[in-house]
Amino acid sequence: MTLTVVIIVVVLAVFGFGYLIYRLMRRSQEEVPQFSDSQDAKRDLVVGTDERGQEIRASQEAQEPARDEASFDALLKDEIHDLGREEPAADDES
């Protein structure tokens, strides 16, 4: 009889402890990223070093130049031509 009570108490304790860990893990997955993102936004992070060894900060980082779309258009025209199809007429030519 006492062995049954001890087993039931241990099983309930394991389930209770598991549920507690589950709740804490779920909460940390929501709160920790929000906190760390807000902390990163407040600081100017170092993203690299230049050729002289000076730090490059995120606010100093150069923006990526716009892509040239002419090469894509030329490739598209070549593919249309290779398939034996005609290029569609422009809207103003119709």
N, C-alpha and C positions, 0 to 999 in steps of 0.2 A: 504494500500500500504506500509506504513512504517513498519507495523507489519510483513509483508511478508519479507521485506528486513532484519529486525532484526532476524527473524527466520532463514533465509538463512545464515546470518553472523554467528550466534551461531552454526548452524550445521556444517559449514565449519571450525569454530574454534575448535569444538569438534573433527572432523576428523583429522585436522592438529595436534592437541595436542596428539591424540591417535597414529598417525603415528610417531610423535617425540618419544614418549615413546617406541613404538615398535622398532625403530631403535636403541635407547640407550640400551634397554634390550638385543637385539641381539648382539650388540657390546660387552656388558659386559660379556655375556656368552662365548665369544671367548677369550677376553683379560684377564679377571680376573683369570681363572684357569691357564693360561700360566704364568702369573705374580706370582701367589702364588706358583706354582710348582718350578719356578726358585728360589724363595726366600727360600723355604724349602730345596732345594738342596745345598744352600750355607751354611746352618746352620747344626750343629750336634745336632739333636733333642733329648730331654730326652724321653725315651720310658718306663721307670719304675724305681723302686727302689729295691735294694737288701735287704737281711735280716738284714743288718747293717744300713739301711736307706740311703745309698749312691746312687746317681743317676746312672742309667744305660743309656748310650748314644747309639744312633743308630749304631755308628761305633763299639761299644763294644759288641753289641748283638751277641750271639752265633748263628752259622748257624745250621739249622735243620739237624740232621743226616740222612744219606741215608736210605731208607726203605729196609727191608729184604723181598726179593721176594720169598723166599722159602715157606712161608705160602701160598702165592697165588698159587704157582705151585702145592702144595699138595692139596689144595682145588679144583683146576681145574682137577687134576687126579681123585679125588674122584667123582666129578660130571660126568666125562666121564665114569667112571666105573659104577656109579649108572644108567646111561642112557643105559647101555648095549653095549656101543660102545668100540672099541679098540683105544688105543692111537696111533696116527700116528707115523710111523717109522721116526727116525731122518734122516737127509739128508745123513749122512755118512754111514748109514746102508742099504740104498737102493741099 
